[in-house]
Amino acid sequence: MEKKIHLIDVTNRDGVQTAKLGLSKLEKTMINIYLDQMGVFQSEFGFPVTRHEKNYLLANLKLAEMGVLKNIRLGGWIRAIEEDVETTFKRVPNIKHLNLSISTSDQMIEYKFQGKKSKKSILDDMSKAVKLAHAHGAESVGANAEDASRTDVKYLVEFGLAAKEAGADRMRYCDTLGYDNPFTIYDTARTLAEKVGIPIELHCHGDLGMAVANSMAGAKGVIDGGQEAYVNTTINGIGERAGNADLCCVILALTKSKGFEEQYRLAEDVKLKMISKIAKFASYAFDVPIPINQPGVGSNAFAHASGIHADGVLKDPQNYELYGYEELGRGEPISVETGREITTGQYSGISGFSHVMGKIDVSFKNKTRIEANEILELVRYANVESHKPLVEDELEFIAKYPDIAKMLLTLTPLQWKETNEP
């Protein structure tokens, strides 16, 4: 059977760990909805052991049950220790997909753990955590080797075999510091696929500017080694330090680069036309502009100034463009308000709010004034959390699913006298 490549987007886990940045729970939910519509296999949607994530995680799992999130898997990230597994299933008992992470390099063992863990204890902790996650009902469990690119390959194989024996469904190879290059990661990924014998997941960072290239080479190595490949991405490459492998760039590289797709195919029918919308939303939500030279979605990605280039592209776009802007969902006119503008915010009134909602075809004619005011109140709270006007899709979401929106906006701080709930 042909082995293929699956996409696991980690914007809602690794992306939100970016220093000085963050997303509201509603914004994270919208990203899950967009990724689902796009056809991405899985979203690493949050941290089940983190208390303030609980309502958000439960709300998104509820959206999956309701069929709002139709196909995408929702996976949580925790440390590969039994304590985190227990806390996860107490807090989010219906979670079905998890990635369990632990550091494996000599650097981390000596200078991060500082004698508290050994190579053997790391294998023991990971194995126990994987078994416990399955015992609690997890349907898929990934075992993550953090700092794998600085870990001895023999030990990585040992780690992978221990994970497999414990019941892990795949092993995540983490190039945590972006240390790999396409040649080294290909060799290692192929070795792991051949010797461990389970699917391998590639998690690449951009510290040396090679996250996308490494993701491609790693996926090729995994498939050449006889296993399914899973590639981690983030929207607009957002992530810790220099970021992660960009979702748009990875898809373009896998499907448009010379000869690659002929042998190495995406497993899911990914709708590339969604990428412009999701990139713009993430840019707005994170408040990080898209670079003008960003492949595919940057404002200059299809701009031509040179006389030779302009002449060539006017004769036939393929003279100077590998792919068309329409394929990425671009080309719609951009409207700019130049006169009176009414937005919704934390101090909005019902008249202004009804006006805005009417502009996006959300009518309150069949709702009582009380219901309309309840939705307005939720919009106010969402605005307080995000500190910016909500986009149309967010307003529509709140109007359609007010109970879910209430869950997303509800945070329960720790009390001085703790209850039994973790």
Secondary structure, DSSP 8 states (H G I E B T S, - for coil): ----EEEEE-TTTTGGGSTT----HHHHHHHHHHHHHHT-SEEEEE-TTSGGGHHHHHHHHHHHHHTSS-S-EEEEEEESSHHHHHHHHHHSTT--EEEEEEE-SHHHHHHTSTTS--HHHHHHHHHHHHHHHHHTT-SEEEEEEETGGGS-HHHHHHHHHHHHHHT-SEEEEEETTS---HHHHHHHHHHHHHHH-S-EEEEEB-TTS-HHHHHHHHHHHHHHTTS-EEEEEBGGG--STT-B-BHHHHHHHHHHSTTTTTTS-BSS---GGGHHHHHHHHHHHHT----TT-TTTSTTTT---SHHHHHHHHH-GGGT-SS-GGGGT---------S------TT--HHHHHHHHHHTT---TTS-HHHHHHHHHHHHHHHHHHSS---HHHHHHHHH-HHHHHHHH------SS--S--
